[in-house]
Amino acid sequence: MARLMRWTAVTAAAVLLVTGCSGSSGGGEDGGSTGSRTPGVPGKTRTSAAPPPGLPASLVSQKLDWGRCEAGADSDPPGRDWQCATLKVPLDWAKPDGETIGLALIRAEARGDDRIGSLLFNFGGPGGSGVSMMPSYAGTADRLRERYDLVSWDPRGVAASEGVRCRDDREIQAAESVDVTPDTPAEERAFLENAADFGQGCQEAAGKLLAHVSTTDTARDMDLMRHVLGDDKLHYLGISYGTELGGVYAHLFPRNVGRMVLDAVVDPTADTIGHAEHQARGFQRALDDYLKSTGQDPDRGTRKIAGLLKRIDAKPLPTSTPGRKLTQTLAVTGIALPLYGKDGWPLLTSALKAAEEGDGSELLALADGYNERDASGRYGTTAHSQRVISCLDDKRRPTVEETKRLLPGFEKISPVFGAFMGWDTAGWCHDWPVPGQHRTPEVSAPGAPPVLVIGNTGDPATPYEGARRMADELGEDVGVVLTWKGHGHGAYGSGSDCVDAAVDTYLLNGAVPKDGTVCS
């Protein structure tokens, strides 16, 4: 099972649309306004941006050769509004004169005459492709395009930017039989051997890149990107993992921060165990909300689902796909995906009903959507990139013994998701070929302008508490919290006129909402 990814709810909704499951889903001028704090007016030129220090002229003077975007492996090229280019960055930021790699970029130019600059988007993961996601997000960001070029990219190690593939499709499907909540010594050995084998595959595929795909590396890439795009300040909308990336950028380059929005916020104070606990709690909250919406008592409904999973663990369910059964791991993955947003709840109702009746086909289809498996049996690589990035970031490597001590606490948090989150801490980076860099990321940003931090009280993947902690870590007069009492992963573009107006007003006019503002 892939670690439950911190990615935008729009991505999850798109996955739900292509799973093939049955069921249906239910202004003013720059300078701010009275009562608001206003960051400095951003530069509007494409040519006066200060270059990052210490880089060779070949990098700081490069010109992006924007041209027609090519079709993706599984998609048609985007429309004529979109252009693509490649940015050269150092493979190793400690050796800026050395070898370079190419990062794939995509943009749609601003429509209006009063252009602010570029607005960069990161949609989460880590490991999500911005080049693939940006065109489908353009409708949400349409108003912002009046004053910004909409820009995204595939970070290093992702998709078209030296994307890492650690296993082939046959190996990925074979690993589905591994029990990721092992109950016996033999299952434990298989679990750890599978984890170590995955890491070895990543090392063979990535080579020396494996030690240079950290969030810090990508934040430095962003500052070179800012300069080459011609912006004095970096304007940014980061979602999910993209909030951690934005926080790291703000720490490294506080004076280069322009207008920054962090939505669906990762808690920067949590280590790998803390994140697993947060996600167990967040997905259980979302499951409780789903169960309430169906008229069920959450405790009773949770016990029923936990019992179903236990039966599937003992005897996987048949499916309509020849040669494949629904394992416990795939069942939990299938349950998790519809909890990313309320539109997926009817699909979950249908899939659970079918599973109770002995048919695992619908939960398998949901799990395949999450795991990026198409009808021909090909898998995407988001989970591969996610793992190589997060295992380089995080130096914590919990042992099996430590995990076993923690399991009762995880299972108390969530009888459905707890064991999976707990065991994940032991297996995710087990025997990883390169050491991690830190226990928690540094995001303090003294001297930065206000950063808008948005928390959703019903977020399953990045629980609400992370927003306040991110704001506190950014520092006094930097982090500004906006709360949405909603459901799903992320807030902007998720149905709240209040949230959307606050974000648009800030990005377009510079007016920061009052810290503590609540949208219901």
Secondary structure as the mmCIF struct_conf table of DSSP 4:
data_model
#
loop_
_struct_conf.conf_type_id
_struct_conf.id
_struct_conf.beg_label_comp_id
_struct_conf.beg_label_asym_id
_struct_conf.beg_label_seq_id
_struct_conf.end_label_comp_id
_struct_conf.end_label_asym_id
_struct_conf.end_label_seq_id
STRN STRN1 ARG A 6 TRP A 7
HELX_RH_AL_P HELX_RH_AL_P1 ALA A 9 VAL A 18
BEND BEND1 THR A 19 THR A 19
BEND BEND2 SER A 22 SER A 22
TURN_TY1_P TURN_TY1_P1 ASP A 30 GLY A 31
TURN_TY1_P TURN_TY1_P2 THR A 34 GLY A 35
STRN STRN2 ARG A 37 ARG A 37
HELX_LH_PP_P HELX_LH_PP_P1 PRO A 39 GLY A 43
BEND BEND3 ARG A 46 THR A 47
HELX_LH_PP_P HELX_LH_PP_P2 ALA A 49 PRO A 52
TURN_TY1_P TURN_TY1_P3 PRO A 53 GLY A 54
HELX_RH_AL_P HELX_RH_AL_P2 ALA A 57 VAL A 60
TURN_TY1_P TURN_TY1_P4 SER A 61 SER A 61
STRN STRN3 GLY A 67 ARG A 68
HELX_LH_PP_P HELX_LH_PP_P3 CYS A 69 ALA A 71
STRN STRN4 GLY A 72 GLY A 72
TURN_TY1_P TURN_TY1_P5 ALA A 73 ASP A 74
STRN STRN5 SER A 75 SER A 75
HELX_LH_PP_P HELX_LH_PP_P4 ASP A 76 PRO A 78
TURN_TY1_P TURN_TY1_P6 ARG A 80 ASP A 81
STRN STRN6 GLN A 83 PRO A 90
BEND BEND4 LEU A 91 ASP A 92
TURN_TY1_P TURN_TY1_P7 TRP A 93 ALA A 94
TURN_TY1_P TURN_TY1_P8 PRO A 96 ASP A 97
BEND BEND5 GLY A 98 GLY A 98
STRN STRN7 THR A 100 ALA A 108
BEND BEND6 GLY A 112 ASP A 114
STRN STRN8 GLY A 117 ASN A 122
STRN STRN9 GLY A 124 GLY A 125
TURN_TY1_P TURN_TY1_P9 PRO A 126 GLY A 127
HELX_RH_AL_P HELX_RH_AL_P3 GLY A 130 TYR A 137
TURN_TY1_P TURN_TY1_P10 ALA A 138 ALA A 141
HELX_RH_3T_P HELX_RH_3T_P1 ASP A 142 GLU A 146
TURN_TY1_P TURN_TY1_P11 ARG A 147 ARG A 147
STRN STRN10 TYR A 148 TRP A 153
TURN_TY1_P TURN_TY1_P12 ARG A 156 GLY A 157
STRN STRN11 VAL A 158 VAL A 158
TURN_TY1_P TURN_TY1_P13 ALA A 159 ALA A 160
STRN STRN12 SER A 161 SER A 161
TURN_TY1_P TURN_TY1_P14 GLU A 162 GLU A 162
BEND BEND7 ARG A 167 ARG A 167
HELX_RH_AL_P HELX_RH_AL_P4 ASP A 169 ALA A 175
TURN_TY1_P TURN_TY1_P15 GLU A 176 SER A 177
BEND BEND8 VAL A 178 VAL A 178
BEND BEND9 VAL A 180 THR A 181
BEND BEND10 THR A 184 THR A 184
HELX_RH_AL_P HELX_RH_AL_P5 PRO A 185 ALA A 206
HELX_RH_3T_P HELX_RH_3T_P2 GLY A 207 ALA A 211
BEND BEND11 HIS A 212 HIS A 212
BEND BEND12 SER A 214 SER A 214
HELX_RH_AL_P HELX_RH_AL_P6 THR A 215 LEU A 229
TURN_TY1_P TURN_TY1_P16 GLY A 230 GLY A 230
BEND BEND13 ASP A 232 LYS A 233
STRN STRN13 LEU A 234 ILE A 239
TURN_TY1_P TURN_TY1_P17 SER A 240 SER A 240
HELX_RH_AL_P HELX_RH_AL_P7 TYR A 241 LEU A 252
HELX_RH_3T_P HELX_RH_3T_P3 PRO A 254 ASN A 256
STRN STRN14 VAL A 257 ASP A 263
BEND BEND14 ALA A 264 ALA A 264
TURN_TY1_P TURN_TY1_P18 PRO A 268 THR A 269
HELX_RH_AL_P HELX_RH_AL_P8 THR A 272 SER A 293
TURN_TY1_P TURN_TY1_P19 THR A 294 GLY A 295
HELX_RH_AL_P HELX_RH_AL_P9 PRO A 298 ALA A 314
BEND BEND15 LYS A 315 LYS A 315
HELX_LH_PP_P HELX_LH_PP_P5 PRO A 316 PRO A 316
STRN STRN15 LEU A 317 PRO A 318
BEND BEND16 SER A 320 THR A 321
TURN_TY1_P TURN_TY1_P20 PRO A 322 GLY A 323
STRN STRN16 LYS A 325 LEU A 326
HELX_RH_AL_P HELX_RH_AL_P10 GLN A 328 ALA A 336
HELX_RH_3T_P HELX_RH_3T_P4 LEU A 337 TYR A 340
BEND BEND17 GLY A 341 GLY A 341
HELX_RH_3T_P HELX_RH_3T_P5 LYS A 342 GLY A 344
HELX_RH_AL_P HELX_RH_AL_P11 TRP A 345 GLU A 356
TURN_TY1_P TURN_TY1_P21 GLU A 357 GLY A 358
HELX_RH_AL_P HELX_RH_AL_P12 SER A 361 TYR A 370
TURN_TY1_P TURN_TY1_P22 ASN A 371 GLU A 372
STRN STRN17 ARG A 373 ARG A 373
TURN_TY1_P TURN_TY1_P23 ALA A 375 SER A 376
BEND BEND18 GLY A 377 GLY A 377
STRN STRN18 TYR A 379 TYR A 379
BEND BEND19 THR A 381 THR A 381
HELX_RH_AL_P HELX_RH_AL_P13 THR A 382 ASP A 393
STRN STRN19 ASP A 394 ASP A 394
HELX_RH_AL_P HELX_RH_AL_P14 VAL A 400 ILE A 413
TURN_TY1_P TURN_TY1_P24 PRO A 415 PHE A 417
HELX_RH_AL_P HELX_RH_AL_P15 GLY A 418 GLY A 427
TURN_TY1_P TURN_TY1_P25 TRP A 428 ASP A 431
BEND BEND20 PRO A 433 VAL A 434
STRN STRN20 HIS A 438 HIS A 438
BEND BEND21 ARG A 439 THR A 440
TURN_TY1_P TURN_TY1_P26 PRO A 446 GLY A 447
STRN STRN21 VAL A 451 ASN A 456
TURN_TY1_P TURN_TY1_P27 THR A 457 GLY A 458
BEND BEND22 PRO A 460 THR A 462
TURN_TY1_P TURN_TY1_P28 TYR A 464 TYR A 464
HELX_RH_AL_P HELX_RH_AL_P16 GLU A 465 LEU A 474
TURN_TY1_P TURN_TY1_P29 GLU A 476 VAL A 478
STRN STRN22 GLY A 479 TRP A 484
BEND BEND23 GLY A 488 HIS A 489
TURN_TY1_P TURN_TY1_P30 TYR A 492 GLY A 495
HELX_RH_AL_P HELX_RH_AL_P17 ASP A 497 ASN A 509
STRN STRN23 VAL A 512 VAL A 512
HELX_LH_PP_P HELX_LH_PP_P6 PRO A 513 LYS A 514
TURN_TY1_P TURN_TY1_P31 ASP A 515 GLY A 516
STRN STRN24 THR A 517 CYS A 519
#
